[in-house]
Amino acid sequence: MADEVQAASPLRAVVEVVARALVDQPDAVRVVETEKRGAAVLELTTAPGDLGKIIGRQGRTAAAFRTLVSVTAEHYGQRATLDIRD
C-alpha cells in the first residue's frame, strides 16, 4: 500500500488518506484521477454506507474536503475538483 500512495499524484494521495480516515471501510475507498480542460478531476468512490461520512452534516465535510483539494492543487500549481460518487 505504501508503494501505491507514493506512485499516486500528491492530490490523489491527499484524497485517499483523508477519505480512508473518515470511513468505516477504508479498503473500499477508490480515487480515480483524470484531466478535464487543464484541471485534475478526482472521483472518490466509497462503500455505500460510508457516503454519509464523506458528505457530513449539511455537506460541511464534503465542502471542507473540496477546499482541501483546491488548496493542495494550488500548492502544486494546478487546478483540481473533487467529485464524490455513490
C-alpha positions in Angstrom: 0.0 0.0 0.0 2.8 2.4 0.7 4.1 2.0 -2.9 0.6 2.8 -4.2 0.5 6.1 -2.4 4.0 7.1 -3.4 3.2 6.3 -7.1 0.0 8.4 -7.0 -0.1 12.1 -7.5 0.0 14.3 -4.4 -3.6 15.3 -4.9 -4.8 11.7 -5.2 -2.7 10.7 -2.1 -4.3 13.5 0.0 -7.8 12.4 -1.0 -7.1 8.8 -0.3 -5.6 9.4 3.1 -8.3 11.7 4.3 -11.1 9.6 2.9 -9.7 6.4 4.5 -9.5 8.2 7.8 -13.2 9.2 7.7 -14.9 6.0 6.6 -15.6 2.7 8.3 -14.4 0.6 5.3 -11.1 2.2 4.2 -10.4 -0.7 1.8 -13.5 0.3 -0.3 -12.1 3.8 -1.0 -11.2 4.3 -4.6 -9.8 7.5 -6.2 -9.6 7.9 -10.0 -7.8 10.9 -11.3 -8.5 12.3 -14.8 -7.9 15.6 -16.5 -10.5 17.8 -18.0 -9.9 21.2 -19.5 -6.5 21.5 -17.9 -7.7 20.7 -14.4 -7.4 17.5 -12.4 -10.7 15.8 -11.6 -10.6 13.4 -8.7 -13.5 10.9 -8.5 -14.0 9.5 -5.0 -16.0 6.3 -4.5 -16.7 4.7 -1.1 -18.8 1.9 0.2 -22.5 2.8 0.1 -22.8 3.0 3.9 -19.8 5.4 4.2 -21.1 8.0 1.7 -22.7 10.0 4.5 -19.5 10.2 6.5 -17.8 11.8 3.5 -20.6 14.2 2.9 -21.2 15.1 6.6 -23.9 17.2 8.1 -25.4 19.6 5.6 -22.5 18.8 3.3 -19.9 20.5 5.6 -17.4 17.7 5.4 -17.7 17.5 1.6 -17.2 21.3 1.4 -14.1 21.2 3.6 -12.8 18.2 1.6 -13.2 20.1 -1.7 -11.5 23.1 -0.2 -8.5 20.9 0.9 -8.2 19.5 -2.6 -8.3 23.0 -4.1 -5.6 24.3 -1.7 -3.4 21.3 -2.3 -3.7 21.7 -6.0 -2.9 25.4 -5.8 0.2 24.5 -3.8 1.4 22.3 -6.7 0.4 25.0 -9.3 -2.6 23.1 -10.6 -6.4 23.3 -10.5 -8.5 20.4 -9.3 -12.0 19.4 -8.4 -13.4 16.6 -6.3 -16.4 14.5 -7.4 -17.9 12.3 -4.8 -19.6 9.3 -6.4 -22.2 7.0 -4.9 
